[in-house]
């Protein structure tokens, strides 16, 4: 996210994993920073060296890597029509699975599976990357099945179905907010009356607090920032951005941001005194954070000419500039204090260097910083090394990592965030999960 949040990683996430691990969505700090050194400057001409690859079933959930193990979820369909349509719920019968693999070989160490019938749109499989914290791994399935498993054996420690527990409506595209560990709490978006977000005791699953009321919880993960002298928990749901006390659920502030179809997906990003978020149909917002108390003022609201409104993927923010893909498929650089657009290109996703008014509709890119350059995984299955500056997009190297075998909006796609650990990239599509070396020779 930002350099100033490094202490958040130390205080709140250091217990999750060693430095070389990638124990949750977007890495140790949930900020898209990969700190390993000794990584390739350019990809080999003959392509990447794959250390292993193994079959897997469908899912949008990226892998987590911790303690020499890879954790990933998928869906094993037994019956039903899984052809996706944007607003139609598919009725499927099958099982969700949590797989634990050996990070060196890809061998299966254990699997936990459970009956799970789908009634969601885009039913490829689970959406949430597992969250590993110490000796436990937390998973949230597309239908709201929340599990706390023993990381070594896969034994169920506790479980909870969020729609049943909170009498919550099922989101059209399933549960997608990656669970967040904060101290002794596991924080999830749930839904239902005054329970848009819930905090559970991570050891027992017992409710500690619940808060917020909204008809659409959206798909954005719970996010922590430091601002106004306190730690703030940000919940971006389908109607607004909200800040809470993560220990109690007390509301600090709220600001309207109603995305189309409740498609609040990205995690709000902070840099310095500014915070921004955006979602479907060009909706975006920049906020100035009060330095002395948990409060905000509106700095700008997005329009057709300013702002960044991702549909898939969370932008990377550094030195006041956000780099990420807009809803029209253009990869943009935008100042988060003003919403000013600096440049745009369609190249990260489609490989073309032309400047066009749009790229892949509602395209997806997943941006990770390593040193002074960025690894960008596009929905077309390409992995790119690039330099991103306020002046331009400078592509250094490109290689094919995975085949885009999923279907989204009428095209072949890969919509899952890779993991970077042990000088390797771990990534999955709807047919396989792979581990490829990124170590410099």
N, C-alpha and C positions, 0 to 999 in steps of 0.2 A: 504494500500500500504506500507507505511513506517511510523515509529514514527516521523521522521523529517517533515512530511507533516501535522502534527496535526494543525499547524497554518492555513493551507489552508482550513481546515474544518471550523475553527473559522471565517476567513475573508470572505470566498466566499460562504459557505454553511450554516452558522449558521441561516440565515433567512429562510431556507427551512422548518425546522421542529424542534420540541422539541427533546431532547436527546433520548426519547424512541421510536421515529418514525423511519421509514425506507422509506424515501420519494422518492427514485429513485433507479435505478439499482445499486446494490452492496452497498446500504446504504447511510447514510448521507454524507460521504466523498467520495463515489464511490471507496472505497478502501477495502471493505470486512471486515470492523471492526465493531463488535457488542459490544457496551460498557456496556450493562446492567449487573448488578450483581444479585445474588439470583437465578442463573440458575442451573439446575440439574447437578450433577456430573456424573450420569449414568442414562440411561433410565429405567423406571419401567419394571419389568419382564413381566408384562402383557401387555406391550405396552403403547403407549401414550394415554393421555386423550384428546379427540377431543371436543373442545368447540362448534364447529359447522362445518358443511360441506354442501355445496350446489352445485347443478348441474351447469356446465359451458360447453361451446362448445370449439372447438379446438384453440390452440395457443401455441407459444413458449415464449410468453411474461410473465415474472414474475410479481407478484403483487407489488404495492407500498402501504405503510401504513402511513397515516399522519392525525393528528387531529381527531382520532377516526374513520377514514374511510379507507376502502380498495379500491384501484383503480386497475382494471385489464381489459385487452382487450381480445376479442375472435372473432371467425368467425363463422357465421351462414350460412352454405352452403344451397342453394336451388336446385342446379343442377350441374352436372359435375362429372368426375372421379377424386377422390382425392387420389388415390393410388400413393404413392411417388416413383419416380425414380431419381437417382442422378443428371442427366443432362437433364431431360425432363420437359418442362414447362406444368403444368396442367392448363386447361382452365375451370374455375369454375364461377358460378354465385352465388351471395349471398350478405351478409351484414357483415361489421365489426361493432363491438360494443365496447363501453367503459362503463364498469359497475362500479358503486359506491355502496359499501356495508357497512353496519354498522360493525365496527371491533369487537364489542362485541357479536353480534348475527348472522352476516352473512346476515341479511335482506337487500333486495335491496332498496337503497335510490333513485337512479335515473339511467337511462340508456340513452346513446346517441348512435344511430345507423345510419348507412348511407350505401347506395348501394355501393358495391365494388366488381367488377368482377376480379377474379384472373387470372394471366398469369405468374405463377412462379413455380419453382420446390419446392417440400416439402410444399404443400399449406395448412398445418394444420390451420394456422391463423397468427395473428400479431406476430412480433418478439421483439418489443421494450417495455421495462417496462415503464409505465407512469412516468413522472417527475413532482413532486408537488413542487411548489414554491409559498409560501404565499397563496393567495386566488385563485390561478390558477393551473390547471393541463394541462400538455402538453403531447400529444400522437402522435405517428408516426406509421401509419399502414404499412402493407407489400407492398402495391402498392404506397407508398409515400404520403399518405394523412396525412397532419400535421394539428393538431387542438390545439387551445388554448381554454380551457373550464373553465367556472366558477366552482371552486372546490365544492361549496356548492350545486349548482343546476344543473350543466351539461349544462348550456346555452353556446352556441358557441359565443366566443368573437371575434375570427378571425380564418381563416383556409387558407391553401395553399396546392395545389398538387405539390410536388416538380418536378416530371418529366415534367409536363406541364409548370411550371414556369421557368424552366431552360433548357428546351428542352433536357432532360437528358435520357439516356438509362435506362431501368429497370433492376436492378441486377437480375441475374438468380435466386437467392434464396431470392429475395425481400429486402426491406429496413430493416436494422437491427442495425444501429448505434444509440444507445440510446441518445436522445437529451440531451444537456448539458446547464444548466443555469449558466451564468457568469455575475454578475452585472445585467445590463439591457438588456443583450443579450441572445438570444436562439441560440445555435450553433448546426448545423446539417450537416451531409454529404448529398450531393444532387446529384452531377454529372453534366455533360454538360460541355461546353467550359468555362474554367477558373472558374468553380463553383463546384469543387469537395467538397468544404466546404463553407457553407454560414452562416453568422451571421445576425439574424433578431432582430429587436426591439421586445422584448417579450411582450410589451403592445399592439402593433399595427400589428405586422407581417411584417412591412416594412423592406426591405433589408438595412443593414448598411454596410456590405462589403461581397465580395466573393473572393475566391482564389483557386489556384491549378488546374491543368489540368491533367487528367488521364483517360484512357479508362475504368478502373475498380475501382470504389470507395471502393470496399470491404465491410466488415461488422463490422469493428471495430468502437467503439464509440469515439467521441472527448474526449480528456483527458488532464487535466491540471497538470503541474508540476512546481516546483520552481527550477531553476538552472541558473547559470551564472549571478546571481543578478537580474533576471527578472522572471515574470510569463510566461511560455511557453505553447502554445496550440499544442498538438501532434495529428497529423492526420496520421494514419497508413492505407494506401490504398493498392490496389493490386500490386503496383509497388515499393513503397518506404515508409520510415518513414519521416515525415516532421514536422518541428517546426515553429510555427508562433506566431506573436504578437496577442494575443486574442482580443485586442481592435481595431486593424486596419487590420488584415490579412496579414501584412508584413511577408515575408518569412525570417526566421532566418537561417535555415539550412535544408538540405535534405540528406538522405543516402539511396541508393538502397537496397530494400529487396522485391524481386518479388516472391510471393507465387504462388503455382499452382492454376489455376482456379480463380485467384483473391481472394483466401480465406484468406484474412487478417481479423481475427476475434477477437483475444484477444486484450485487451487494453494494450499498452506498460506499463511496470512496472519499477519503479525507486527505488533505495536505495542508499543513499550516493551519490557518484560521478558516479554511473553506471546506465545504462538503458538497458533493453532488451525487445525484442519482437520476436515472431515466428509464423509460420503458416504452411499451408498444404505442404506436401511432404518434411518434415524435414528441412524447411528453418527457420533459426533463426539467431539472431545477437545480440552481446553485444557492447554497445557504452560507451565510457568514456566522461562524460560531463565536459566541461571546467568550472572551478569554477569562472572565472572572466568575462566571456562573453557568450552569447548564441551560442555555437559551440560544436562540438563533434569530437572525433577520434574513429576509429574502434578498439575495444579491441579483438574481436574474431568473427568468423563466424561459424555457426553450421555445423556439419557433421554427419556421421553415429555414431560417438562415442562421440561427445560433443554437448551440447546445449539442448534446450527444445523447441519443436515446436507444441503447442496445436492447435487442430482443433476446439474444442469446450471448452469453459470455460477459464477464466482468472486466471493465477496462483497468489498465494499470495507470496509476497516477504518480508522477514524480516531478518535483520542481514546479508545481502549479499547473502541470499539463497532463491531461488524460489522453491515453492512447487506447483506442478500442473500436469495435465495429458498430456502425450505426444500423438502424432498422432497415435501411435501404441497401445494406450490404457493402457500403463504403467504409473502409478503415480510416478513422479520422484522428487528428490531433486537435484538442480543444482546451482552451484555458478555463480552469474551473472557477476562477474569480469573476469572470465576465461572460462565459459561454462562447467567446470568440472562436470561430473555426479557423485553424491555421493551414491545414492541408488535408487532402483526402486521396485515397487510392483504392482500387479494387484488387491490387496485386496479391495481398496475403492469402486470399481465398482462391482466386481463379488463375493466378500466375501470370496475368496480363499486366503489362506496364502502361497501358493506355489510361488516360483520365476520362472516366465516363461518369454519367450522372448517377448511376446506380450499379451495384454489384449483384450478388446473389441475394434475392429477397429474403429478409430476416436471416441473413447469413450468420455463421458462428465462427469466432476465432477465440483461442485460449492463449493468453499472453503471460509469459514468465520471464522475469529478469534474472540474468546470470552475469554478474560483474557489470560491465558497461554496455552489454548487448542483450538482445532479447530472443528467446525461443518462442515462436508463434506456431501453434498447431491449428491448421485450418480444417474446416468441415470437409474439404476435398481429400483429406488424409495426408496432405503435405506438411512436413515440418520445415520451418524456415528459421534461419538465423538472420537477424536484422539489427541495424542501429536505428533508434527512434529519437529524433530531436525535434524541437519546435520548428525547425526549418524544413525537414524532409524525412521521408521514409527511404532508407538505404538498405536494400536487400544484399546480403553477403553470400548466402548459400541456401540451397533448397534440396530436399530429398523426399521421396515417398516413404512414409512410415507405415500407413495402413491403407487398405482399399476401402473406399466409402461404400459400404454395402447396405447401410440403412436407407430408409426412404423418408424424405421430409420435403413437403411442399413441391412434390413432383420431381425431385432430383435425388441423386444418391448422396448420402451424407454420413459423417461421423460427428456425433454431438456428445462428446464426453471429454472431460479434462484429463490430460495425462498426468502421471507422477514422475518426478525427477529425483532419483536417489541412487547412491552407490555408483555415481558417474554413468548412470544409465537412464533411459526413458522407458517407462512402463505405460502402455496404452492399450485400449481395447476398442473393438467395434462389435457388431452383432454376431460375429462368427469366431473371433479369436482374441486372445490377449497375448501381447508380445513384450519382450524385454530386449532392447537394443543398446549396445554400448555407445556412449558419447565421450569416452575417455580419450584424451590426447595421447598419441603414441610417444 
